[in-house]
């Protein structure tokens, strides 16, 4: 399995993610408006999380809106429909790179040096978390897991 921390064809990666978004929008009858689509394209340009104001600056430079609600509405739509994720630790957003089982959010790996954000399937981890919570008399309803570390490229290894 290729991860974003390894060398890969990012153009193909972004194209696949955009195609998945378009398929999902069509299947669910969602409107991927020009602004929503452009925000997703901006998020897909890199494997980093971007703040809402970074996205807004790009939209404004392209004549797509200057007011914060423009970016926030598009980002909220993308997050609500699983096309993007909010990275709490960074107070930023990243495009969804993979399909996930319904109701199962990924785990995020964040390089503290280059700010690259990768997502991993967390099905097993979440199952374990639910089991451990249950053993403690607690029912886990939702969890966001963000791991901060250093990718191989930033640590001096070959990525």
C-alpha positions as CSV (number, residue, x, y, z in Angstrom):
1,X,0.0,0.0,0.0
2,X,1.5,3.4,-1.0
3,X,1.3,6.2,1.5
4,X,1.6,9.8,0.9
5,X,4.9,9.8,2.8
6,X,6.3,7.8,-0.1
7,X,7.1,9.0,-3.6
8,X,4.1,8.7,-5.8
9,X,2.4,10.3,-8.7
10,X,0.5,13.1,-6.9
11,X,-1.3,14.2,-10.0
12,X,-2.8,10.7,-10.3
13,X,-3.5,10.7,-6.6
14,X,-5.4,14.0,-6.8
15,X,-7.2,13.0,-10.0
16,X,-8.5,9.7,-8.3
17,X,-9.6,11.6,-5.2
18,X,-11.5,14.2,-7.4
19,X,-13.1,11.4,-9.4
20,X,-14.2,9.7,-6.2
21,X,-15.7,13.0,-5.0
22,X,-17.6,13.4,-8.3
23,X,-18.9,9.8,-8.1
24,X,-20.1,10.3,-4.6
25,X,-21.7,13.6,-5.4
26,X,-23.6,12.0,-8.3
27,X,-24.6,8.9,-6.3
28,X,-25.9,11.0,-3.5
29,X,-27.4,13.8,-5.6
30,X,-25.1,16.4,-4.1
31,X,-24.2,19.7,-5.9
32,X,-20.5,20.1,-6.3
33,X,-20.8,23.8,-7.2
34,X,-17.9,25.6,-8.8
35,X,-16.7,27.0,-5.5
36,X,-17.0,23.6,-3.7
37,X,-15.2,21.9,-6.5
38,X,-12.4,24.5,-6.5
39,X,-12.0,24.3,-2.7
40,X,-11.6,20.5,-3.1
41,X,-9.1,21.0,-5.9
42,X,-7.1,23.5,-3.7
43,X,-7.1,20.9,-0.9
44,X,-6.0,18.2,-3.3
45,X,-3.0,20.2,-4.5
46,X,-0.8,19.0,-1.6
47,X,-1.0,16.4,1.1
48,X,-1.2,19.2,3.8
49,X,-3.9,20.7,5.8
50,X,-4.9,24.3,4.9
51,X,-6.6,26.8,7.1
52,X,-9.9,28.3,6.0
53,X,-8.2,31.7,5.4
54,X,-5.5,30.1,3.2
55,X,-8.4,28.6,1.1
56,X,-10.2,31.9,1.1
57,X,-7.1,33.8,-0.1
58,X,-6.9,31.4,-3.0
59,X,-10.6,31.8,-3.8
60,X,-10.3,35.6,-3.6
61,X,-7.3,35.6,-5.9
62,X,-9.3,33.6,-8.5
63,X,-12.4,35.9,-8.2
64,X,-14.5,33.3,-6.4
65,X,-15.3,35.2,-3.2
66,X,-13.7,37.4,-0.6
67,X,-15.9,36.8,2.5
68,X,-15.0,34.1,5.0
69,X,-18.5,32.4,4.7
70,X,-17.6,31.5,1.1
71,X,-14.7,29.3,2.2
72,X,-16.4,28.0,5.4
73,X,-19.6,27.0,3.6
74,X,-17.6,25.0,1.0
75,X,-15.4,23.4,3.6
76,X,-18.3,22.5,5.8
77,X,-20.1,20.9,2.8
78,X,-16.9,18.9,1.9
79,X,-16.4,17.7,5.5
80,X,-20.1,16.9,6.0
81,X,-20.1,14.7,3.0
82,X,-16.8,13.0,3.6
83,X,-14.8,14.7,0.9
84,X,-12.5,16.5,3.3
85,X,-11.5,16.2,6.9
86,X,-11.0,18.8,9.6
87,X,-7.6,18.4,11.4
88,X,-8.3,19.6,14.9
89,X,-4.7,19.9,16.0
90,X,-3.9,22.2,13.1
91,X,-7.3,24.0,12.9
92,X,-7.2,23.2,9.2
93,X,-8.7,21.0,6.5
94,X,-7.4,18.3,4.2
95,X,-8.9,16.5,1.3
96,X,-10.1,13.0,1.9
97,X,-7.7,10.6,0.1
98,X,-9.6,7.3,0.6
99,X,-13.0,5.8,0.8
100,X,-13.9,4.8,4.4
101,X,-16.5,2.5,5.7
102,X,-19.6,4.5,6.6
103,X,-19.2,6.2,10.0
104,X,-15.6,5.3,10.3
105,X,-13.2,8.3,10.2
106,X,-9.5,7.7,9.5
107,X,-6.6,8.2,11.8
108,X,-4.4,11.2,10.8
109,X,-0.6,11.1,10.8
110,X,0.8,14.6,10.9
111,X,4.5,15.4,10.2
112,X,5.4,18.2,12.6
113,X,8.2,19.3,10.3
114,X,6.7,19.5,6.8
115,X,3.0,19.5,7.9
116,X,2.2,16.7,5.5
117,X,-1.0,14.9,6.6
118,X,-1.7,11.3,5.8
119,X,-4.8,9.3,6.6
120,X,-4.9,5.7,7.5
121,X,-7.8,3.2,7.8
122,X,-8.6,3.1,11.4
123,X,-11.2,0.3,11.5
124,X,-9.2,-2.0,13.7
125,X,-8.0,0.7,16.0
126,X,-11.5,2.1,16.5
127,X,-12.8,-1.4,17.1
128,X,-10.2,-1.8,19.9
129,X,-11.0,1.6,21.3
130,X,-14.7,0.7,21.4
131,X,-13.9,-2.6,23.1
132,X,-11.6,-0.9,25.7
133,X,-14.2,1.8,26.3
134,X,-16.9,-0.9,26.8
135,X,-14.7,-2.7,29.3
136,X,-14.5,0.5,31.2
137,X,-18.2,1.0,31.1
138,X,-18.0,3.7,28.4
139,X,-19.7,3.8,25.0
140,X,-17.5,5.5,22.4
141,X,-19.7,7.4,20.0
142,X,-17.1,9.4,18.1
143,X,-13.3,9.8,18.2
144,X,-10.8,11.9,16.3
145,X,-7.3,10.4,16.3
146,X,-4.4,12.6,15.2
147,X,-0.8,11.4,15.6
148,X,2.0,13.9,15.5
149,X,5.4,12.8,14.5
150,X,8.1,13.0,11.8
151,X,7.9,11.5,8.3
152,X,10.9,9.6,6.9
153,X,11.9,12.4,4.5
154,X,12.1,14.9,7.3
155,X,13.8,12.5,9.6
156,X,16.5,12.1,7.0
157,X,15.4,8.8,5.5
158,X,14.5,8.2,1.9
159,X,10.8,8.9,1.3
